Amino acid sequence: MKWFLMMAVAAMLSVGLNAADLAGAWKGSVETQMGKTDVTITITPGAVLAGTADMGGFQGPIQQAKVEGANISFEVQIEHGTIAFEGTVVANEMKLNVTGTRGDKYALTCTRQK
């Protein structure tokens, strides 16, 4: 019986997120060399991770997206180049490491809006 219970708990913990679990608007802000920039990541419902990101007036579609367990990564192409996002999602919080178009690194925390 103990073995069965341990296997059931392990199975529940190994279940990762999928793109449908992430649907919605996620908002946060990041401090850049130009000051505070508001960020909105909008993920559309579906089997694959898709949507848009709006960063200080620059907007682009989510591309090269991956969701593996609690890990998430994607890129957004804007007129100045590619911005890369990589991090984790736990419940309604997304913690991302952002690499800007010139290679600058930023920390971004977004919260899912209700």
Phi, psi and omega in degrees: 000319178299318180301315180298317180297317179296321179293320179296316178296317179299319179296319180294321181289332182276350179290121182262179176283155168233171186303323181297327179294339186262357185302139178135184179260130180244128183235145177195187176215156183226142176271121178243179177296344179259007179106191182290132178236124176283141182232132173234122176251119181250116181255126182274147178296144178157176183285334179244154180286117180213161179152209181220162173229136178241120183232101177058037179094349175263128183232147177200162179283150175287131180226163176052039186278141176221140172231119179227104185064233178270358182272142180223145173209148177194168177235154176227126179267121174242178185297338180266355180140200184256136174247129182254138179237134178209133180177212183228158176234126175229117182055242183255027179232131180243116178254119187235145166261125184248132174248116183286179184296339179252012178091359178293144183252139180221153173258133181227129173242124179244147178242137179291132179275144181262000000 
